[in-house]
Amino acid sequence: MEKQPAFHLAFLVNDLEEAADFYCRVIGGRRGRDAPNWIDIDLHGHQLSLHKGEDLTPVQGYSDVDGHPVPMPHFGVVLDFATWEILVERLYDHGWPFLLKPRERFVGQPAEQGTFFVQDPTGNVLEFKGLRELDRIFEV
């Protein structure tokens, strides 16, 4: 199988080391290159670049998805369901609070999935999806 290209996302955090601890220790990323004002994180093969900001309030609003108010903006990773379940347990083990608790949605539809939302220490919102069938992610 051909390796998929990695996605790159750069965003601001209030405290670099606190954010790096969350992305590595809590959700299982791996620290990469860094400089005094940024740190790269490998998250499931994707490059997150944490950049130093100050007094940030990342949530700008909400959008209804499947009857739930979903914070905007947000980002995350789409995983297979088994890996998603492991991440759910990892967050429970670390005592990290869920913004929207793990649940299943679109049951019986092509993109049936588990989902949950958490915030990093700055308040950036992450959604992790666990699809039962990854190859059906874009089906309607």
Helices and strands as residue ranges (DSSP letters): E 8-13, H 16-21, I 22-26, E 30-35, E 38-43, E 46-52, E 61-65, E 68-72, E 75-80, H 81-94, E 100-105, E 113-119, E 125-131, G 134-136
